Amino acid sequence: MPAEEIRPDIISCSAAISACEKGGHWQFALSLFEIMPQKTISPDVISYSAAISACEKAGQWEQVLFFMASMCTEEIHPDLITYNAVISACEKGAQWQWAFSFLDAMVSSKVSPDRLSHNAIIAAFGKCSKLHLALSLFRTLPEMNILPDGASYSTVVNACERSAQWQEALSVFDAIQEGTGHHPDLNSYGAAIASLEKAGQWERALNLFGRMHLVRITPDAVVCRAAISACQTGAQWQQALRWLEASAIDAT
């Protein structure tokens, strides 16, 4: 652009930052953001959101907090996209207090949290073994006119697995089809099987593992390891071998 004597503006800068974000180059995104003032271009909510999303994808939650503080100083109001990226960054960094505080900030700013906002908060709770908070928020979603989706259920199953609550994990897992009209995905199966395996519920774990083959979901390495461990507990090595062979055939 300088070679063509074209002066960059807020639109071109924001687009360039967004391109870096989508390409996974968060350092380039930050470099572009930082040179904006040198070109007398004031960042707006779009450019901030793009830079925050770039840092979120890279797990740079501390940098995200810096951007939010800067937005406050510049009196630039975050929108739904900004908040969701910030909450997701805090979730990836296992910073559940920060994540929850931004949910409160959204309400105070009259920005309505959506399903993505709540799913990220639930994931943050689960990652930090705050299962009671994850379940509480999940169960209040209908009261906020937010219908849980497959990701919502999978996130809760993962939270139950992290907290070694296999009964809750199985209960939520069984409710997925009823609640969403969809079948559990690989992530849901994996979390439920891992939860059962850790609790010594090898028969239930192997039952779920066998169901994956019936619904044509190919187990990944993590699920297979959990199933093998469950088979070891139940002395069911022949059954494990049959299922693993079937899984290998499905994978090819």
C-alpha positions in Angstrom: 0.0 0.0 0.0 2.7 2.6 0.8 4.4 1.7 -2.6 1.1 2.6 -4.3 0.8 5.7 -2.1 -2.3 4.3 -0.5 -2.8 5.2 3.1 -4.0 2.4 5.3 -7.2 3.2 7.3 -9.0 1.5 10.1 -10.8 -0.9 7.7 -7.7 -2.2 6.0 -5.8 -2.5 9.3 -8.7 -4.4 10.9 -8.9 -6.7 7.9 -5.2 -7.4 8.0 -5.3 -8.2 11.7 -8.3 -10.4 11.1 -6.4 -12.3 8.4 -3.5 -12.9 10.7 -6.0 -14.1 13.4 -7.6 -16.6 11.0 -4.2 -17.8 9.9 -3.0 -18.4 13.4 -0.3 -15.7 13.4 -1.0 -13.9 16.6 2.4 -12.2 16.8 1.8 -10.6 13.3 -1.7 -9.5 14.5 -0.1 -7.8 17.5 2.5 -6.1 15.4 -0.1 -4.7 13.0 -2.2 -3.5 16.0 0.8 -1.8 17.6 1.7 0.2 14.5 -1.8 1.6 14.1 -1.1 4.6 16.4 2.1 5.4 14.4 -0.1 5.8 11.4 -2.5 8.0 13.4 -5.2 5.3 13.2 -7.2 4.8 16.3 -8.2 1.1 16.9 -12.0 0.5 17.2 -13.9 -2.4 18.6 -13.5 -4.4 15.4 -9.7 -4.2 15.4 -9.6 -4.9 19.1 -11.8 -7.9 18.7 -9.6 -9.3 15.9 -6.5 -8.9 18.0 -8.1 -10.4 21.0 -9.3 -13.4 18.9 -5.8 -13.9 17.6 -4.4 -14.0 21.2 -7.3 -16.2 22.3 -6.5 -18.9 19.7 -2.9 -18.8 20.8 -3.8 -19.2 24.5 -2.4 -15.8 25.3 -4.9 -15.0 28.0 -2.8 -12.4 29.8 -2.4 -10.4 26.6 -6.1 -10.6 26.2 -6.6 -9.0 29.6 -4.2 -6.2 28.6 -6.3 -5.5 25.6 -9.5 -5.4 27.7 -7.9 -2.9 30.1 -6.8 -0.8 27.1 -10.3 -0.8 25.7 -11.6 0.5 29.0 -9.0 3.2 29.0 -9.9 4.3 25.5 -13.6 4.0 26.3 -14.2 1.5 23.6 -17.1 -0.7 24.5 -16.7 -4.5 23.9 -19.4 -6.2 21.9 -20.5 -9.9 22.0 -17.7 -11.1 19.7 -15.1 -9.4 22.0 -16.5 -10.8 25.2 -16.8 -14.3 23.8 -13.2 -14.2 22.7 -12.1 -12.9 26.1 -14.0 -15.6 28.0 -12.7 -18.3 25.7 -9.2 -17.1 26.3 -9.7 -17.2 30.1 -11.2 -20.7 29.7 -8.1 -21.9 27.8 -5.9 -20.5 30.5 -8.0 -22.1 33.3 -8.8 -18.7 34.7 -12.4 -19.4 35.7 -12.6 -16.3 38.0 -11.7 -14.0 35.2 -14.1 -15.8 32.8 -17.0 -15.5 35.2 -16.2 -11.8 35.9 -16.5 -11.0 32.2 -19.9 -12.7 32.1 -21.0 -10.3 34.9 -19.4 -7.4 32.9 -21.5 -8.4 29.8 -24.7 -8.2 31.8 -23.6 -4.8 33.3 -22.8 -3.5 29.8 -26.2 -4.7 28.5 -24.5 -7.2 26.2 -26.6 -10.4 26.2 -24.4 -13.5 26.7 -25.2 -16.2 24.2 -24.7 -20.0 24.1 -21.0 -19.7 23.2 -20.5 -17.4 26.2 -22.0 -19.9 28.6 -20.4 -22.9 27.0 -17.0 -21.3 27.6 -17.8 -20.4 31.2 -19.0 -24.0 31.8 -15.7 -25.3 30.3 -13.7 -22.9 32.5 -15.5 -24.2 35.6 -14.9 -27.8 34.5 -11.2 -27.3 33.8 -10.8 -26.0 37.3 -12.8 -28.8 38.9 -15.7 -26.4 39.8 -18.3 -29.0 38.9 -21.0 -27.6 41.1 -20.7 -24.2 39.3 -20.6 -25.9 35.9 -23.8 -27.9 36.6 -25.5 -24.9 38.2 -24.9 -22.7 35.1 -25.8 -25.5 32.7 -29.1 -26.2 34.4 -30.1 -22.5 34.4 -29.6 -22.1 30.6 -33.3 -22.7 29.8 -34.3 -20.1 32.3 -32.2 -17.6 30.2 -33.9 -18.8 27.0 -30.7 -20.5 25.9 -31.1 -24.0 24.5 -28.1 -26.1 25.2 -26.5 -27.7 22.1 -24.3 -30.7 21.7 -21.2 -28.7 22.7 -23.0 -27.6 25.9 -23.6 -31.2 26.9 -20.1 -32.4 25.9 -18.6 -29.6 28.0 -20.5 -30.7 31.1 -19.6 -34.4 30.5 -16.0 -33.3 30.4 -16.4 -31.3 33.6 -17.9 -34.4 35.3 -15.0 -36.5 34.1 -12.5 -34.0 35.5 -14.2 -34.1 38.9 -14.5 -37.9 38.9 -18.3 -37.8 39.1 -19.2 -40.7 36.8 -22.9 -40.8 37.8 -23.3 -37.2 36.8 -21.3 -37.8 33.6 -23.4 -40.7 32.6 -26.6 -38.9 33.4 -25.7 -35.9 31.2 -24.4 -38.2 28.5 -27.7 -40.1 28.4 -29.6 -36.8 28.2 -27.7 -35.5 25.1 -30.0 -37.1 22.5 -33.1 -36.1 24.4 -31.9 -32.6 25.0 -30.5 -31.8 21.6 -31.9 -34.2 19.2 -28.4 -35.2 18.3 -26.2 -38.2 19.1 -23.3 -37.9 21.5 -20.0 -37.1 19.6 -16.5 -38.4 20.0 -15.7 -35.9 22.7 -18.8 -36.9 24.8 -18.1 -40.6 24.5 -14.4 -40.1 25.4 -15.2 -38.1 28.5 -17.9 -40.5 29.7 -15.7 -43.6 29.1 -12.8 -42.0 30.9 -15.0 -41.1 33.8 -16.4 -44.6 34.1 -12.9 -46.1 33.8 -11.4 -44.0 36.5 -14.3 -45.0 38.8 -13.7 -48.7 38.2 -17.1 -49.0 36.3 -15.5 -51.1 33.6 -18.7 -52.8 32.5 -20.4 -49.5 31.8 -17.2 -48.1 30.1 -17.0 -51.1 27.8 -20.7 -50.9 27.0 -20.2 -47.3 25.9 -17.1 -48.2 23.9 -19.1 -51.0 22.1 -21.9 -48.5 21.4 -19.5 -46.3 19.5 -18.9 -49.0 17.0 -22.7 -49.4 16.5 -23.2 -45.7 15.8 -20.1 -45.6 13.6 -18.0 -43.3 15.7 -14.3 -44.2 15.4 -12.5 -44.0 18.7 -9.3 -42.0 18.9 -6.2 -42.9 20.8 -7.4 -41.3 24.0 -10.7 -43.3 24.0 -8.9 -46.5 23.1 -6.5 -46.1 26.0 -9.4 -45.6 28.4 -11.2 -48.6 27.0 -8.1 -50.8 27.3 -7.6 -49.7 30.9 -11.2 -50.6 31.6 -10.7 -54.0 30.1 -7.6 -54.5 32.2 -9.7 -53.8 35.3 -12.4 -56.2 34.2 -10.0 -58.8 32.8 -11.7 -58.5 29.4 -8.7 -58.4 27.1 -10.5 -60.6 24.4 -13.3 -58.1 24.2 -10.9 -55.2 24.0 -9.0 -56.8 21.2 -12.2 -57.4 19.2 -13.3 -53.8 19.5 -9.9 -52.3 18.8 -9.6 -54.4 15.7 -13.0 -53.2 14.6 -12.0 -49.6 15.3 -8.8 -50.0 13.2 -11.0 -51.3 10.3 -13.3 -48.3 10.7 -10.3 -45.9 10.7 -9.1 -47.2 7.4 
